[in-house]
Amino acid sequence: MAAGRTDLAENNGYIPEEKGSVAIQATLANSVVESFARRENMASRTKGVPRFVSDAPSIVAEGVDIPNSDTTLDEVVLTARKYAQIFNISEEDINDSLVDTLNTYKREWASQWARKFDNACLAVNAAGDGDDGQPFTSLYRAVYTNPVGTSQIIQTAGDLEFADISNALGLAESSKYFDAANTVFIVHPKMLSHVRNMKDASGQLVLPDPLSARPGSLFGYPLVVSYGAALSTAATAAPSGNPLLIVGNRNMMINGVRGGVESAISRDADFSKDGVLLKTRVRRGFAIAEASAFAIVEKTAS
């Protein structure tokens, strides 16, 4: 068997993709949630993640009663959703092609899933109801419906200004969930040119190095690109709504991992056509632990 080719004689059950596989690399390259969000392993379809809220401890003198804490212990509930698809592949394509056809299919599927997953997690503006279009409550929806959420969304129809991003970061920094070590900027590709052209109060470019491959940080915090960070009414791999720039504590995004990227191969189901069936799936849950940890800049017009 050629190096890197998939053996069709393997077990027809689902086979998890290895960490270094092209499918796993594609998910990490195309999904900010997969790469940066806090991961929680799920052993069942639903999982409650405890959320602890308390006041700070007090100094207590010797012999004095220790005061009770005003503590709230609740949970964020993750519900895993299964993304799956079947590809009908010609056996001739697999046997005759110089490229690894099966891995090509898996890589492209993983890329499209990763972008759609990011969109579902970050920018679907409809209420999450568990179906394919609104599988989760997105970060945008969570911030928008938060009691102070609308003030955490900065909308601009003109040029992106230094103050827009600085003010958004200030909102995130004002949250009691701010964590400098885990703060990240997430930007849609359509926002990148606006970020590159952004000027400060003195008229100087905020990102002065035009030869950089892409902006890597803002105000010292990582700047990462997500194709899913644009508004949509239903999850899609290619959202066309207003592009977003999001800043906040990445640990407040919870990625529930019920099952990794897996695939199964069968000849039997398409025996009459000399075909091979490739079945792929991944199971994920998602929730925002605290919406007040984020702020968003929304570009409402070009």
C-alpha positions as CSV (number, residue, x, y, z in Angstrom):
1,M,0.0,0.0,0.0
2,A,1.4,3.5,-0.9
3,A,2.5,5.7,1.9
4,G,-0.4,7.8,3.3
5,R,-3.1,5.8,1.5
6,T,-6.1,4.3,3.4
7,D,-6.4,0.6,3.5
8,L,-10.0,-0.3,2.4
9,A,-9.6,-3.7,4.2
10,E,-9.7,-2.0,7.6
11,N,-12.6,-2.4,9.9
12,N,-15.8,-0.8,8.6
13,G,-16.4,0.8,12.0
14,Y,-15.6,4.5,12.6
15,I,-11.8,5.1,12.9
16,P,-10.7,8.2,14.7
17,E,-8.4,10.5,12.8
18,E,-4.9,10.7,14.2
19,K,-3.6,14.0,15.6
20,G,-1.3,14.7,12.7
21,S,-3.8,13.7,10.0
22,V,-4.8,16.1,7.2
23,A,-8.4,16.2,8.6
24,I,-7.3,17.2,12.1
25,Q,-4.9,19.8,10.6
26,A,-7.8,21.2,8.5
27,T,-10.1,21.6,11.6
28,L,-7.4,23.5,13.5
29,A,-6.5,25.7,10.6
30,N,-10.2,26.6,9.9
31,S,-11.7,26.8,13.4
32,V,-10.8,29.2,16.1
33,V,-13.1,27.4,18.5
34,E,-11.2,24.1,17.9
35,S,-7.9,25.8,18.3
36,F,-8.5,28.3,21.1
37,A,-11.6,27.6,23.1
38,R,-11.5,25.8,26.4
39,R,-12.1,22.0,25.8
40,E,-14.3,19.9,27.9
41,N,-14.5,16.1,27.3
42,M,-18.0,14.7,27.2
43,A,-18.7,11.1,28.1
44,S,-22.5,11.5,27.4
45,R,-24.7,13.6,25.1
46,T,-25.1,16.3,27.7
47,K,-22.7,17.6,30.4
48,G,-23.0,20.2,33.1
49,V,-19.9,22.3,33.6
50,P,-19.8,23.9,37.1
51,R,-19.6,27.7,37.3
52,F,-18.4,29.1,40.6
53,V,-19.2,32.7,41.6
54,S,-18.1,34.0,45.0
55,D,-16.9,37.1,46.8
56,A,-13.3,37.5,47.9
57,P,-12.2,36.1,51.3
58,S,-11.8,38.4,54.3
59,I,-9.2,38.7,57.0
60,V,-10.5,37.1,60.2
61,A,-9.1,37.9,63.6
62,E,-8.3,35.0,66.0
63,G,-11.3,33.9,68.0
64,V,-13.8,35.7,65.7
65,D,-16.5,33.8,63.8
66,I,-15.6,33.2,60.1
67,P,-18.2,34.8,57.9
68,N,-20.2,32.8,55.4
69,S,-19.5,33.3,51.7
70,D,-22.1,34.6,49.3
71,T,-21.5,31.8,46.8
72,T,-23.4,30.8,43.7
73,L,-22.7,27.5,42.1
74,D,-24.5,26.9,38.9
75,E,-23.6,25.2,35.7
76,V,-23.3,25.7,31.9
77,V,-24.9,22.8,30.1
78,L,-23.3,21.4,27.0
79,T,-25.3,19.4,24.5
80,A,-23.4,17.4,21.9
81,R,-24.6,17.6,18.3
82,K,-23.5,15.2,15.6
83,Y,-22.3,16.5,12.2
84,A,-22.2,13.7,9.7
85,Q,-22.0,13.1,5.9
86,I,-21.7,10.3,3.4
87,F,-19.6,10.6,0.2
88,N,-20.1,8.3,-2.8
89,I,-16.7,7.9,-4.4
90,S,-15.8,6.0,-7.6
91,E,-13.5,3.0,-6.9
92,E,-11.6,4.0,-10.1
93,D,-10.8,7.4,-8.6
94,I,-9.3,5.7,-5.6
95,N,-7.3,3.1,-7.5
96,D,-6.3,5.2,-10.5
97,S,-5.6,8.6,-9.0
98,L,-2.1,9.7,-8.0
99,V,-3.5,11.7,-5.2
100,D,-4.9,10.2,-2.0
101,T,-8.5,10.6,-2.8
102,L,-9.9,9.5,0.6
103,N,-7.7,11.9,2.5
104,T,-8.6,14.7,0.1
105,Y,-12.3,14.1,0.8
106,K,-11.7,14.0,4.5
107,R,-9.6,17.2,4.5
108,E,-12.1,19.2,2.5
109,W,-15.0,17.9,4.6
110,A,-13.1,18.8,7.8
111,S,-12.4,22.3,6.5
112,Q,-16.0,23.0,5.6
113,W,-17.2,21.6,8.9
114,A,-14.7,23.7,10.9
115,R,-15.9,26.9,9.3
116,K,-19.6,26.0,9.8
117,F,-18.9,25.1,13.4
118,D,-17.1,28.4,14.0
119,N,-20.1,30.3,12.5
120,A,-22.5,28.3,14.7
121,C,-20.4,29.1,17.8
122,L,-19.5,32.7,17.1
123,A,-22.0,34.5,14.9
124,V,-25.4,33.0,14.3
125,N,-27.7,35.8,15.5
126,A,-30.8,33.6,15.9
127,A,-31.7,31.8,19.1
128,G,-30.1,28.3,19.5
129,D,-32.7,25.6,19.2
130,G,-30.5,22.5,18.5
131,D,-31.1,22.1,14.8
132,D,-28.6,22.3,12.0
133,G,-29.0,26.1,11.5
134,Q,-28.9,27.1,15.2
135,P,-27.2,24.2,17.1
136,F,-25.9,26.4,19.9
137,T,-26.3,29.8,21.4
138,S,-23.6,31.7,19.6
139,L,-21.2,34.2,21.2
140,Y,-22.8,37.0,19.3
141,R,-26.3,36.0,20.4
142,A,-25.1,35.5,24.1
143,V,-23.6,39.0,24.1
144,Y,-26.6,40.6,22.4
145,T,-29.1,39.1,24.8
146,N,-26.9,39.7,27.9
147,P,-28.4,42.4,30.2
148,V,-25.6,44.7,29.2
149,G,-25.0,43.1,25.9
150,T,-26.0,45.8,23.4
151,S,-23.5,48.1,25.0
152,Q,-20.8,45.5,24.4
153,I,-21.4,45.5,20.6
154,I,-19.8,48.5,18.8
155,Q,-21.3,49.0,15.4
156,T,-19.6,51.1,12.7
157,A,-20.6,51.8,9.1
158,G,-17.5,53.9,8.3
159,D,-13.8,53.3,8.5
160,L,-12.6,51.1,11.4
161,E,-11.0,53.4,13.9
162,F,-8.4,53.0,16.6
163,A,-11.0,53.9,19.1
164,D,-13.4,51.1,18.0
165,I,-11.0,48.4,18.9
166,S,-9.5,50.1,21.9
167,N,-13.0,50.7,23.3
168,A,-14.0,47.0,22.6
169,L,-10.9,45.9,24.5
170,G,-11.7,48.3,27.3
171,L,-15.1,46.6,27.7
172,A,-13.6,43.2,27.9
173,E,-11.0,44.5,30.3
174,S,-13.8,45.9,32.5
175,S,-15.3,42.5,33.0
176,K,-14.5,40.6,36.2
177,Y,-13.8,37.7,33.9
178,F,-10.9,39.5,32.1
179,D,-7.8,37.4,32.0
180,A,-4.8,39.0,30.2
181,A,-3.1,35.6,29.6
182,N,-6.2,34.2,27.8
183,T,-7.4,37.3,25.9
184,V,-7.7,36.9,22.2
185,F,-9.0,38.9,19.2
186,I,-11.0,36.9,16.6
187,V,-11.5,38.6,13.2
188,H,-13.3,37.7,10.0
189,P,-11.1,37.9,6.9
190,K,-13.2,40.7,5.5
191,M,-12.2,42.8,8.5
192,L,-8.4,42.3,7.9
193,S,-8.1,45.1,5.3
194,H,-9.9,47.5,7.7
195,V,-7.6,46.5,10.5
196,R,-4.5,47.0,8.3
197,N,-5.8,50.5,7.2
198,M,-6.7,51.5,10.8
199,K,-5.0,54.7,12.0
200,D,-4.5,56.0,15.5
201,A,-5.4,59.5,16.7
202,S,-2.2,61.0,15.2
203,G,-2.9,59.5,11.7
204,Q,-0.3,56.7,12.0
205,L,-1.1,53.1,11.0
206,V,-1.8,51.0,14.0
207,L,-0.1,48.0,12.2
208,P,2.9,49.7,10.6
209,D,4.5,46.6,9.0
210,P,2.9,46.1,5.5
211,L,5.2,43.2,4.7
212,S,3.8,40.9,7.5
213,A,1.9,37.9,6.1
214,R,-1.1,38.9,8.2
215,P,-1.6,40.8,11.5
216,G,-0.6,38.6,14.4
217,S,-1.5,40.7,17.4
218,L,-3.4,43.8,18.5
219,F,-2.4,45.6,21.7
220,G,-0.2,42.7,22.5
221,Y,-3.0,40.1,22.3
222,P,-3.2,37.3,19.7
223,L,-5.2,38.1,16.6
224,V,-6.6,35.0,14.9
225,V,-8.7,34.7,11.8
226,S,-12.1,32.8,11.6
227,Y,-14.2,32.5,8.5
228,G,-17.1,31.9,10.8
229,A,-16.9,35.3,12.4
230,A,-19.6,37.0,10.2
231,L,-23.3,37.3,11.0
232,S,-25.8,34.7,9.6
233,T,-29.3,33.6,10.5
234,A,-28.3,30.0,10.2
235,A,-24.9,28.3,10.5
236,T,-23.0,28.1,7.3
237,A,-19.4,27.6,6.1
238,A,-19.6,30.8,4.1
239,P,-21.5,33.5,6.1
240,S,-22.2,36.7,4.2
241,G,-23.4,39.0,6.9
242,N,-21.7,41.8,8.8
243,P,-18.1,40.8,9.6
244,L,-17.1,40.9,13.2
245,L,-14.0,41.5,15.4
246,I,-14.4,39.8,18.8
247,V,-12.3,40.2,21.9
248,G,-12.5,38.4,25.2
249,N,-11.4,35.6,27.4
250,R,-11.1,32.5,25.3
251,N,-11.7,30.3,28.4
252,M,-15.2,31.6,28.5
253,M,-15.9,29.7,25.2
254,I,-16.4,26.0,26.0
255,N,-15.9,23.5,23.3
256,G,-17.5,20.2,24.4
257,V,-15.8,17.2,22.8
258,R,-18.1,14.2,22.6
259,G,-16.3,12.6,19.7
260,G,-13.4,13.5,17.5
261,V,-13.2,13.6,13.7
262,E,-14.0,10.0,12.6
263,S,-14.5,8.2,9.4
264,A,-15.8,4.8,8.2
265,I,-15.4,3.2,4.8
266,S,-17.7,0.6,3.1
267,R,-17.8,-1.2,-0.3
268,D,-21.0,-3.2,0.5
269,A,-23.6,-0.4,0.4
270,D,-22.6,0.6,-3.2
271,F,-21.6,-2.8,-4.4
272,S,-23.7,-2.5,-7.6
273,K,-21.9,0.7,-8.7
274,D,-18.3,-0.2,-8.1
275,G,-18.4,2.6,-5.6
276,V,-17.0,3.2,-2.1
277,L,-18.9,5.0,0.6
278,L,-16.9,7.3,2.9
279,K,-18.8,8.3,6.1
280,T,-17.5,11.1,8.3
281,R,-18.7,12.5,11.6
282,V,-17.8,14.6,14.5
283,R,-19.7,15.4,17.7
284,R,-19.4,18.7,19.5
285,G,-21.1,20.8,22.1
286,F,-20.6,24.5,22.7
287,A,-21.6,27.1,25.2
288,I,-20.6,30.6,26.4
289,A,-19.8,30.5,30.1
290,E,-20.1,34.3,30.6
291,A,-21.1,36.7,27.9
292,S,-19.8,39.7,29.8
293,A,-16.3,38.5,29.1
294,F,-16.5,39.6,25.5
295,A,-17.0,42.7,23.3
296,I,-17.6,42.9,19.6
297,V,-17.0,45.3,16.8
298,E,-19.5,44.8,14.0
299,K,-18.9,46.4,10.6
300,T,-22.4,47.3,9.3
301,A,-21.3,48.6,5.9
302,S,-18.2,48.5,3.7
